[in-house]
């Protein structure tokens, strides 16, 4: 089950509303709900998405209904967030057996007093949800603006990491590409992901030398950051470009490779104030494992939780990984981190930042994507949905987007994956010179995605059929072939398939060859077309392919 797209509402916010008068009877008080649903069914679970506050008067728990324990068990399996039980319509009080079952299963149960309509509870949930969504969007917008401002500073990588750590109230690091996995030794050491994680703890591997890091202390105990033997303390550290000092000599400070200076750690130039000790040993090892997974290219992001610390890794490009450790995970964190990952990808690209600006200027002024973009392959994406287009672009690893009234157009060099809250149409991989065709492919793919109600559709059909959308092709076929009866369409389809052979068409249709001649002549007259013209034949064949299938033939 996918995570709900709406921000959660704490159950405590509802029980604290005196006008509602809700009273917690069982289960944890710190639960979250993602919506409201009212049902008197004995088993409403097939109609639930998960996370709802289920409101009921207990009609389904009548004498002939299921036992309260069975009822609660079904709700727990469906992922219900909490139950609100309205008293007096059916039951004078909340059934004690229901209270006991909810307590045993850990399902929050609140009593809805007689004077509180279910609609009032629903309105309160949607109001709190809208307020939470507004706060989330404001927070994401502010963070995006601050990250963009940080990217324009003299040491942009360090500034972006510092701003990101402050926005997430956690710890952020830009990890260099992991070294090649060493071959297995005779004593069985130094191989596999486990070895990579172990070496990270010692200042090697994916979080080894030259790590770029910044931010306030994350959860954990003392010690250095994932560089291994890094010192703690405050102050500023500088390792000159081309310096040879080991990464373990860097304090836990903001460290960044200037744009165009190659991978972080290759001649690191660092500056920043330390905000305390980095994550503990276990957190560092877990981050190393996530970094190996992301750097390998199989996934763009990876997350984990260790002892209450939330960990995340984002692909940055060139094998680099953005690593995060935060004491909590708030709505909008993923969007903010994705924006930072995109900025870091641009800032750590092999070409200087000035080239990036020149390329974008050339693209805008000259309309020459081949001269402005890397060879790719690139994917054109057309999207429609109710989310933030910038957040979508960040999730797809790009800043090249064009929000429009009827949707969003994007270009990305990562193969797109489905995104919550959006329908995507994705083109075939294309070089910059082919982006015009790719855009048309993406538009038609989006039409298919919306027609099929799927989150993502890709352009797959090559050739002429792939240049026209299914709906457009069917409409053209019906308009062109409208004068023809089913029998004439069937005969024309067979005649074209057999390259104009009267005898083979007649044998295939089970009619006399003269019947075929008469039908083809009649079809030509109704269409006003010269069937000896190869262009006409091609157009008719294309239309017949997209027209409804053959029907039993009879006399036209």
Secondary structure as a PSIPRED ss2 file (coil, helix, strand):
# PSIPRED VFORMAT (PSIPRED V4.0)

   1 X C   1.000  0.000  0.000
   2 X C   1.000  0.000  0.000
   3 X C   1.000  0.000  0.000
   4 X C   1.000  0.000  0.000
   5 X C   1.000  0.000  0.000
   6 X C   1.000  0.000  0.000
   7 X C   1.000  0.000  0.000
   8 X C   1.000  0.000  0.000
   9 X E   0.000  0.000  1.000
  10 X E   0.000  0.000  1.000
  11 X H   0.000  1.000  0.000
  12 X H   0.000  1.000  0.000
  13 X H   0.000  1.000  0.000
  14 X H   0.000  1.000  0.000
  15 X H   0.000  1.000  0.000
  16 X C   1.000  0.000  0.000
  17 X C   1.000  0.000  0.000
  18 X C   1.000  0.000  0.000
  19 X C   1.000  0.000  0.000
  20 X C   1.000  0.000  0.000
  21 X C   1.000  0.000  0.000
  22 X C   1.000  0.000  0.000
  23 X E   0.000  0.000  1.000
  24 X E   0.000  0.000  1.000
  25 X E   0.000  0.000  1.000
  26 X E   0.000  0.000  1.000
  27 X C   1.000  0.000  0.000
  28 X C   1.000  0.000  0.000
  29 X C   1.000  0.000  0.000
  30 X C   1.000  0.000  0.000
  31 X C   1.000  0.000  0.000
  32 X E   0.000  0.000  1.000
  33 X E   0.000  0.000  1.000
  34 X C   1.000  0.000  0.000
  35 X E   0.000  0.000  1.000
  36 X E   0.000  0.000  1.000
  37 X E   0.000  0.000  1.000
  38 X E   0.000  0.000  1.000
  39 X C   1.000  0.000  0.000
  40 X C   1.000  0.000  0.000
  41 X C   1.000  0.000  0.000
  42 X C   1.000  0.000  0.000
  43 X C   1.000  0.000  0.000
  44 X H   0.000  1.000  0.000
  45 X H   0.000  1.000  0.000
  46 X H   0.000  1.000  0.000
  47 X H   0.000  1.000  0.000
  48 X C   1.000  0.000  0.000
  49 X C   1.000  0.000  0.000
  50 X C   1.000  0.000  0.000
  51 X C   1.000  0.000  0.000
  52 X E   0.000  0.000  1.000
  53 X E   0.000  0.000  1.000
  54 X E   0.000  0.000  1.000
  55 X E   0.000  0.000  1.000
  56 X E   0.000  0.000  1.000
  57 X C   1.000  0.000  0.000
  58 X C   1.000  0.000  0.000
  59 X H   0.000  1.000  0.000
  60 X H   0.000  1.000  0.000
  61 X H   0.000  1.000  0.000
  62 X C   1.000  0.000  0.000
  63 X C   1.000  0.000  0.000
  64 X C   1.000  0.000  0.000
  65 X C   1.000  0.000  0.000
  66 X C   1.000  0.000  0.000
  67 X C   1.000  0.000  0.000
  68 X H   0.000  1.000  0.000
  69 X H   0.000  1.000  0.000
  70 X H   0.000  1.000  0.000
  71 X H   0.000  1.000  0.000
  72 X H   0.000  1.000  0.000
  73 X H   0.000  1.000  0.000
  74 X H   0.000  1.000  0.000
  75 X H   0.000  1.000  0.000
  76 X H   0.000  1.000  0.000
  77 X H   0.000  1.000  0.000
  78 X C   1.000  0.000  0.000
  79 X C   1.000  0.000  0.000
  80 X C   1.000  0.000  0.000
  81 X C   1.000  0.000  0.000
  82 X E   0.000  0.000  1.000
  83 X E   0.000  0.000  1.000
  84 X E   0.000  0.000  1.000
  85 X E   0.000  0.000  1.000
  86 X E   0.000  0.000  1.000
  87 X C   1.000  0.000  0.000
  88 X C   1.000  0.000  0.000
  89 X C   1.000  0.000  0.000
  90 X C   1.000  0.000  0.000
  91 X C   1.000  0.000  0.000
  92 X C   1.000  0.000  0.000
  93 X C   1.000  0.000  0.000
  94 X C   1.000  0.000  0.000
  95 X C   1.000  0.000  0.000
  96 X H   0.000  1.000  0.000
  97 X H   0.000  1.000  0.000
  98 X H   0.000  1.000  0.000
  99 X H   0.000  1.000  0.000
 100 X H   0.000  1.000  0.000
 101 X H   0.000  1.000  0.000
 102 X H   0.000  1.000  0.000
 103 X H   0.000  1.000  0.000
 104 X H   0.000  1.000  0.000
 105 X H   0.000  1.000  0.000
 106 X C   1.000  0.000  0.000
 107 X C   1.000  0.000  0.000
 108 X E   0.000  0.000  1.000
 109 X E   0.000  0.000  1.000
 110 X E   0.000  0.000  1.000
 111 X E   0.000  0.000  1.000
 112 X E   0.000  0.000  1.000
 113 X C   1.000  0.000  0.000
 114 X C   1.000  0.000  0.000
 115 X C   1.000  0.000  0.000
 116 X C   1.000  0.000  0.000
 117 X C   1.000  0.000  0.000
 118 X H   0.000  1.000  0.000
 119 X H   0.000  1.000  0.000
 120 X H   0.000  1.000  0.000
 121 X H   0.000  1.000  0.000
 122 X H   0.000  1.000  0.000
 123 X H   0.000  1.000  0.000
 124 X H   0.000  1.000  0.000
 125 X H   0.000  1.000  0.000
 126 X H   0.000  1.000  0.000
 127 X H   0.000  1.000  0.000
 128 X H   0.000  1.000  0.000
 129 X H   0.000  1.000  0.000
 130 X H   0.000  1.000  0.000
 131 X H   0.000  1.000  0.000
 132 X H   0.000  1.000  0.000
 133 X H   0.000  1.000  0.000
 134 X H   0.000  1.000  0.000
 135 X H   0.000  1.000  0.000
 136 X H   0.000  1.000  0.000
 137 X H   0.000  1.000  0.000
 138 X H   0.000  1.000  0.000
 139 X H   0.000  1.000  0.000
 140 X H   0.000  1.000  0.000
 141 X H   0.000  1.000  0.000
 142 X H   0.000  1.000  0.000
 143 X H   0.000  1.000  0.000
 144 X H   0.000  1.000  0.000
 145 X H   0.000  1.000  0.000
 146 X H   0.000  1.000  0.000
 147 X H   0.000  1.000  0.000
 148 X H   0.000  1.000  0.000
 149 X H   0.000  1.000  0.000
 150 X H   0.000  1.000  0.000
 151 X H   0.000  1.000  0.000
 152 X C   1.000  0.000  0.000
 153 X C   1.000  0.000  0.000
 154 X C   1.000  0.000  0.000
 155 X C   1.000  0.000  0.000
 156 X H   0.000  1.000  0.000
 157 X H   0.000  1.000  0.000
 158 X H   0.000  1.000  0.000
 159 X H   0.000  1.000  0.000
 160 X H   0.000  1.000  0.000
 161 X H   0.000  1.000  0.000
 162 X H   0.000  1.000  0.000
 163 X H   0.000  1.000  0.000
 164 X H   0.000  1.000  0.000
 165 X H   0.000  1.000  0.000
 166 X H   0.000  1.000  0.000
 167 X H   0.000  1.000  0.000
 168 X H   0.000  1.000  0.000
 169 X C   1.000  0.000  0.000
 170 X E   0.000  0.000  1.000
 171 X E   0.000  0.000  1.000
 172 X E   0.000  0.000  1.000
 173 X E   0.000  0.000  1.000
 174 X E   0.000  0.000  1.000
 175 X E   0.000  0.000  1.000
 176 X C   1.000  0.000  0.000
 177 X C   1.000  0.000  0.000
 178 X C   1.000  0.000  0.000
 179 X C   1.000  0.000  0.000
 180 X C   1.000  0.000  0.000
 181 X C   1.000  0.000  0.000
 182 X C   1.000  0.000  0.000
 183 X C   1.000  0.000  0.000
 184 X C   1.000  0.000  0.000
 185 X C   1.000  0.000  0.000
 186 X C   1.000  0.000  0.000
 187 X C   1.000  0.000  0.000
 188 X C   1.000  0.000  0.000
 189 X C   1.000  0.000  0.000
 190 X C   1.000  0.000  0.000
 191 X C   1.000  0.000  0.000
 192 X H   0.000  1.000  0.000
 193 X H   0.000  1.000  0.000
 194 X H   0.000  1.000  0.000
 195 X H   0.000  1.000  0.000
 196 X H   0.000  1.000  0.000
 197 X H   0.000  1.000  0.000
 198 X H   0.000  1.000  0.000
 199 X H   0.000  1.000  0.000
 200 X H   0.000  1.000  0.000
 201 X H   0.000  1.000  0.000
 202 X C   1.000  0.000  0.000
 203 X C   1.000  0.000  0.000
 204 X C   1.000  0.000  0.000
 205 X H   0.000  1.000  0.000
 206 X H   0.000  1.000  0.000
 207 X H   0.000  1.000  0.000
 208 X C   1.000  0.000  0.000
 209 X C   1.000  0.000  0.000
 210 X C   1.000  0.000  0.000
 211 X C   1.000  0.000  0.000
 212 X E   0.000  0.000  1.000
 213 X E   0.000  0.000  1.000
 214 X E   0.000  0.000  1.000
 215 X E   0.000  0.000  1.000
 216 X E   0.000  0.000  1.000
 217 X C   1.000  0.000  0.000
 218 X C   1.000  0.000  0.000
 219 X C   1.000  0.000  0.000
 220 X C   1.000  0.000  0.000
 221 X C   1.000  0.000  0.000
 222 X C   1.000  0.000  0.000
 223 X C   1.000  0.000  0.000
 224 X C   1.000  0.000  0.000
 225 X C   1.000  0.000  0.000
 226 X C   1.000  0.000  0.000
 227 X C   1.000  0.000  0.000
 228 X C   1.000  0.000  0.000
 229 X C   1.000  0.000  0.000
 230 X C   1.000  0.000  0.000
 231 X E   0.000  0.000  1.000
 232 X C   1.000  0.000  0.000
 233 X C   1.000  0.000  0.000
 234 X C   1.000  0.000  0.000
 235 X C   1.000  0.000  0.000
 236 X C   1.000  0.000  0.000
 237 X C   1.000  0.000  0.000
 238 X C   1.000  0.000  0.000
 239 X C   1.000  0.000  0.000
 240 X C   1.000  0.000  0.000
 241 X C   1.000  0.000  0.000
 242 X C   1.000  0.000  0.000
 243 X C   1.000  0.000  0.000
 244 X C   1.000  0.000  0.000
 245 X C   1.000  0.000  0.000
 246 X C   1.000  0.000  0.000
 247 X H   0.000  1.000  0.000
 248 X H   0.000  1.000  0.000
 249 X H   0.000  1.000  0.000
 250 X C   1.000  0.000  0.000
 251 X E   0.000  0.000  1.000
 252 X C   1.000  0.000  0.000
 253 X C   1.000  0.000  0.000
 254 X C   1.000  0.000  0.000
 255 X E   0.000  0.000  1.000
 256 X E   0.000  0.000  1.000
 257 X C   1.000  0.000  0.000
 258 X C   1.000  0.000  0.000
 259 X C   1.000  0.000  0.000
 260 X C   1.000  0.000  0.000
 261 X C   1.000  0.000  0.000
 262 X C   1.000  0.000  0.000
 263 X C   1.000  0.000  0.000
 264 X C   1.000  0.000  0.000
 265 X C   1.000  0.000  0.000
 266 X C   1.000  0.000  0.000
 267 X C   1.000  0.000  0.000
 268 X C   1.000  0.000  0.000
 269 X E   0.000  0.000  1.000
 270 X E   0.000  0.000  1.000
 271 X C   1.000  0.000  0.000
 272 X C   1.000  0.000  0.000
 273 X C   1.000  0.000  0.000
 274 X C   1.000  0.000  0.000
 275 X E   0.000  0.000  1.000
 276 X C   1.000  0.000  0.000
 277 X C   1.000  0.000  0.000
 278 X C   1.000  0.000  0.000
 279 X C   1.000  0.000  0.000
 280 X C   1.000  0.000  0.000
 281 X H   0.000  1.000  0.000
 282 X H   0.000  1.000  0.000
 283 X H   0.000  1.000  0.000
 284 X H   0.000  1.000  0.000
 285 X H   0.000  1.000  0.000
 286 X H   0.000  1.000  0.000
 287 X H   0.000  1.000  0.000
 288 X H   0.000  1.000  0.000
 289 X H   0.000  1.000  0.000
 290 X H   0.000  1.000  0.000
 291 X H   0.000  1.000  0.000
 292 X H   0.000  1.000  0.000
 293 X H   0.000  1.000  0.000
 294 X H   0.000  1.000  0.000
 295 X H   0.000  1.000  0.000
 296 X C   1.000  0.000  0.000
 297 X C   1.000  0.000  0.000
 298 X C   1.000  0.000  0.000
 299 X C   1.000  0.000  0.000
 300 X C   1.000  0.000  0.000
 301 X E   0.000  0.000  1.000
 302 X E   0.000  0.000  1.000
 303 X E   0.000  0.000  1.000
 304 X E   0.000  0.000  1.000
 305 X E   0.000  0.000  1.000
 306 X E   0.000  0.000  1.000
 307 X C   1.000  0.000  0.000
 308 X C   1.000  0.000  0.000
 309 X E   0.000  0.000  1.000
 310 X E   0.000  0.000  1.000
 311 X E   0.000  0.000  1.000
 312 X E   0.000  0.000  1.000
 313 X E   0.000  0.000  1.000
 314 X E   0.000  0.000  1.000
 315 X E   0.000  0.000  1.000
 316 X E   0.000  0.000  1.000
 317 X E   0.000  0.000  1.000
 318 X C   1.000  0.000  0.000
 319 X C   1.000  0.000  0.000
 320 X E   0.000  0.000  1.000
 321 X E   0.000  0.000  1.000
 322 X E   0.000  0.000  1.000
 323 X E   0.000  0.000  1.000
 324 X E   0.000  0.000  1.000
 325 X E   0.000  0.000  1.000
 326 X E   0.000  0.000  1.000
 327 X C   1.000  0.000  0.000
 328 X C   1.000  0.000  0.000
 329 X C   1.000  0.000  0.000
 330 X C   1.000  0.000  0.000
 331 X C   1.000  0.000  0.000
 332 X C   1.000  0.000  0.000
 333 X H   0.000  1.000  0.000
 334 X H   0.000  1.000  0.000
 335 X H   0.000  1.000  0.000
 336 X H   0.000  1.000  0.000
 337 X H   0.000  1.000  0.000
 338 X H   0.000  1.000  0.000
 339 X H   0.000  1.000  0.000
 340 X H   0.000  1.000  0.000
 341 X H   0.000  1.000  0.000
 342 X H   0.000  1.000  0.000
 343 X H   0.000  1.000  0.000
 344 X H   0.000  1.000  0.000
 345 X H   0.000  1.000  0.000
 346 X H   0.000  1.000  0.000
 347 X H   0.000  1.000  0.000
 348 X C   1.000  0.000  0.000
 349 X C   1.000  0.000  0.000
 350 X C   1.000  0.000  0.000
 351 X C   1.000  0.000  0.000
 352 X C   1.000  0.000  0.000
 353 X H   0.000  1.000  0.000
 354 X H   0.000  1.000  0.000
 355 X H   0.000  1.000  0.000
 356 X H   0.000  1.000  0.000
 357 X H   0.000  1.000  0.000
 358 X H   0.000  1.000  0.000
 359 X H   0.000  1.000  0.000
 360 X H   0.000  1.000  0.000
 361 X H   0.000  1.000  0.000
 362 X H   0.000  1.000  0.000
 363 X H   0.000  1.000  0.000
 364 X H   0.000  1.000  0.000
 365 X H   0.000  1.000  0.000
 366 X H   0.000  1.000  0.000
 367 X C   1.000  0.000  0.000
 368 X C   1.000  0.000  0.000
 369 X H   0.000  1.000  0.000
 370 X H   0.000  1.000  0.000
 371 X H   0.000  1.000  0.000
 372 X H   0.000  1.000  0.000
 373 X C   1.000  0.000  0.000
 374 X C   1.000  0.000  0.000
 375 X C   1.000  0.000  0.000
 376 X C   1.000  0.000  0.000
 377 X C   1.000  0.000  0.000
 378 X E   0.000  0.000  1.000
 379 X E   0.000  0.000  1.000
 380 X E   0.000  0.000  1.000
 381 X E   0.000  0.000  1.000
 382 X E   0.000  0.000  1.000
 383 X E   0.000  0.000  1.000
 384 X E   0.000  0.000  1.000
 385 X E   0.000  0.000  1.000
 386 X C   1.000  0.000  0.000
 387 X C   1.000  0.000  0.000
 388 X C   1.000  0.000  0.000
 389 X H   0.000  1.000  0.000
 390 X H   0.000  1.000  0.000
 391 X H   0.000  1.000  0.000
 392 X H   0.000  1.000  0.000
 393 X H   0.000  1.000  0.000
 394 X H   0.000  1.000  0.000
 395 X H   0.000  1.000  0.000
 396 X C   1.000  0.000  0.000
 397 X C   1.000  0.000  0.000
 398 X C   1.000  0.000  0.000
 399 X C   1.000  0.000  0.000
 400 X E   0.000  0.000  1.000
 401 X E   0.000  0.000  1.000
 402 X E   0.000  0.000  1.000
 403 X E   0.000  0.000  1.000
 404 X E   0.000  0.000  1.000
 405 X C   1.000  0.000  0.000
 406 X C   1.000  0.000  0.000
 407 X E   0.000  0.000  1.000
 408 X E   0.000  0.000  1.000
 409 X E   0.000  0.000  1.000
 410 X E   0.000  0.000  1.000
 411 X E   0.000  0.000  1.000
 412 X E   0.000  0.000  1.000
 413 X C   1.000  0.000  0.000
 414 X C   1.000  0.000  0.000
 415 X C   1.000  0.000  0.000
 416 X C   1.000  0.000  0.000
 417 X C   1.000  0.000  0.000
 418 X C   1.000  0.000  0.000
 419 X C   1.000  0.000  0.000
 420 X C   1.000  0.000  0.000
 421 X C   1.000  0.000  0.000
 422 X E   0.000  0.000  1.000
 423 X E   0.000  0.000  1.000
 424 X E   0.000  0.000  1.000
 425 X E   0.000  0.000  1.000
 426 X E   0.000  0.000  1.000
 427 X C   1.000  0.000  0.000
 428 X C   1.000  0.000  0.000
 429 X C   1.000  0.000  0.000
 430 X E   0.000  0.000  1.000
 431 X C   1.000  0.000  0.000
 432 X H   0.000  1.000  0.000
 433 X H   0.000  1.000  0.000
 434 X H   0.000  1.000  0.000
 435 X H   0.000  1.000  0.000
 436 X H   0.000  1.000  0.000
 437 X H   0.000  1.000  0.000
 438 X H   0.000  1.000  0.000
 439 X H   0.000  1.000  0.000
 440 X H   0.000  1.000  0.000
 441 X H   0.000  1.000  0.000
 442 X H   0.000  1.000  0.000
 443 X H   0.000  1.000  0.000
 444 X H   0.000  1.000  0.000
 445 X H   0.000  1.000  0.000
 446 X H   0.000  1.000  0.000
 447 X H   0.000  1.000  0.000
 448 X H   0.000  1.000  0.000
 449 X H   0.000  1.000  0.000
 450 X H   0.000  1.000  0.000
 451 X H   0.000  1.000  0.000
 452 X H   0.000  1.000  0.000
 453 X C   1.000  0.000  0.000
 454 X C   1.000  0.000  0.000
 455 X C   1.000  0.000  0.000
 456 X E   0.000  0.000  1.000
 457 X E   0.000  0.000  1.000
 458 X E   0.000  0.000  1.000
 459 X C   1.000  0.000  0.000
 460 X C   1.000  0.000  0.000
 461 X C   1.000  0.000  0.000
 462 X C   1.000  0.000  0.000
 463 X C   1.000  0.000  0.000
 464 X H   0.000  1.000  0.000
 465 X H   0.000  1.000  0.000
 466 X H   0.000  1.000  0.000
 467 X H   0.000  1.000  0.000
 468 X C   1.000  0.000  0.000
 469 X C   1.000  0.000  0.000
 470 X H   0.000  1.000  0.000
 471 X H   0.000  1.000  0.000
 472 X H   0.000  1.000  0.000
 473 X H   0.000  1.000  0.000
 474 X H   0.000  1.000  0.000
 475 X H   0.000  1.000  0.000
 476 X H   0.000  1.000  0.000
 477 X H   0.000  1.000  0.000
 478 X H   0.000  1.000  0.000
 479 X H   0.000  1.000  0.000
 480 X H   0.000  1.000  0.000
 481 X H   0.000  1.000  0.000
 482 X C   1.000  0.000  0.000
 483 X C   1.000  0.000  0.000
 484 X C   1.000  0.000  0.000
 485 X C   1.000  0.000  0.000
 486 X H   0.000  1.000  0.000
 487 X H   0.000  1.000  0.000
 488 X H   0.000  1.000  0.000
 489 X H   0.000  1.000  0.000
 490 X H   0.000  1.000  0.000
 491 X H   0.000  1.000  0.000
 492 X H   0.000  1.000  0.000
 493 X H   0.000  1.000  0.000
 494 X H   0.000  1.000  0.000
 495 X H   0.000  1.000  0.000
 496 X H   0.000  1.000  0.000
 497 X H   0.000  1.000  0.000
 498 X C   1.000  0.000  0.000
 499 X C   1.000  0.000  0.000
 500 X C   1.000  0.000  0.000
 501 X C   1.000  0.000  0.000
 502 X H   0.000  1.000  0.000
 503 X H   0.000  1.000  0.000
 504 X H   0.000  1.000  0.000
 505 X H   0.000  1.000  0.000
 506 X H   0.000  1.000  0.000
 507 X H   0.000  1.000  0.000
 508 X H   0.000  1.000  0.000
 509 X H   0.000  1.000  0.000
 510 X C   1.000  0.000  0.000
 511 X C   1.000  0.000  0.000
 512 X C   1.000  0.000  0.000
 513 X H   0.000  1.000  0.000
 514 X H   0.000  1.000  0.000
 515 X H   0.000  1.000  0.000
 516 X H   0.000  1.000  0.000
 517 X H   0.000  1.000  0.000
 518 X H   0.000  1.000  0.000
 519 X H   0.000  1.000  0.000
 520 X H   0.000  1.000  0.000
 521 X H   0.000  1.000  0.000
 522 X H   0.000  1.000  0.000
 523 X H   0.000  1.000  0.000
 524 X H   0.000  1.000  0.000
 525 X H   0.000  1.000  0.000
 526 X H   0.000  1.000  0.000
 527 X H   0.000  1.000  0.000
 528 X C   1.000  0.000  0.000
 529 X C   1.000  0.000  0.000
 530 X C   1.000  0.000  0.000
 531 X C   1.000  0.000  0.000
 532 X C   1.000  0.000  0.000
 533 X C   1.000  0.000  0.000
 534 X H   0.000  1.000  0.000
 535 X H   0.000  1.000  0.000
 536 X H   0.000  1.000  0.000
 537 X H   0.000  1.000  0.000
 538 X H   0.000  1.000  0.000
 539 X H   0.000  1.000  0.000
 540 X H   0.000  1.000  0.000
 541 X H   0.000  1.000  0.000
 542 X H   0.000  1.000  0.000
 543 X H   0.000  1.000  0.000
 544 X H   0.000  1.000  0.000
 545 X H   0.000  1.000  0.000
 546 X H   0.000  1.000  0.000
 547 X C   1.000  0.000  0.000
 548 X C   1.000  0.000  0.000
 549 X C   1.000  0.000  0.000
 550 X C   1.000  0.000  0.000
 551 X C   1.000  0.000  0.000
 552 X C   1.000  0.000  0.000
 553 X C   1.000  0.000  0.000
 554 X C   1.000  0.000  0.000
 555 X C   1.000  0.000  0.000
 556 X C   1.000  0.000  0.000
